[in-house]
Amino acid sequence: MNISRKLGILVFCGVPAIIGGGIVYAIFGSYVPVLVYEVILLLAAGGFASK
């Protein structure tokens, strides 16, 4: 996999991390669920990037 594809995956997962993190914080009012959400996104991005 070339570097441009890896950067595309980073952008594709970075936008939901920023927007989704705010939504999760607004729903739960705590940073612990946001951290869990971010870790799940990080694992998904790692899975896509490792292919």
C-alpha positions in Angstrom: 0.0 0.0 0.0 1.4 3.4 -1.0 1.7 6.4 1.2 -1.1 8.3 -0.5 -3.6 5.5 0.4 -2.4 5.5 4.0 -2.9 9.2 4.2 -6.4 8.9 2.8 -7.2 6.3 5.4 -5.9 8.7 8.1 -8.2 11.5 6.8 -11.1 9.2 6.4 -10.8 8.1 10.1 -9.7 11.5 11.4 -12.9 13.4 10.5 -15.1 10.9 12.3 -12.7 11.1 15.3 -13.2 14.9 15.6 -16.9 15.1 14.8 -17.8 11.8 16.5 -15.8 12.6 19.6 -17.8 15.8 20.0 -21.1 14.0 19.6 -20.1 11.3 22.0 -19.1 13.9 24.6 -22.3 15.8 24.1 -24.3 12.6 24.7 -22.4 11.2 27.7 -20.9 14.3 29.1 -17.6 12.6 30.0 -14.3 12.0 28.3 -14.1 8.2 29.1 -16.7 7.2 26.4 -14.8 9.6 24.0 -11.6 7.7 24.8 -13.2 4.4 24.1 -14.7 5.7 20.9 -11.2 7.0 19.8 -9.5 3.7 20.6 -12.1 1.8 18.5 -11.5 4.1 15.6 -7.8 3.8 16.0 -8.1 0.0 15.9 -10.3 0.2 12.8 -7.8 2.5 11.1 -4.9 0.2 12.0 -6.8 -2.7 10.5 -7.4 -0.9 7.2 -3.9 0.4 7.0 -2.3 -3.0 7.7 -3.9 -4.5 4.6 
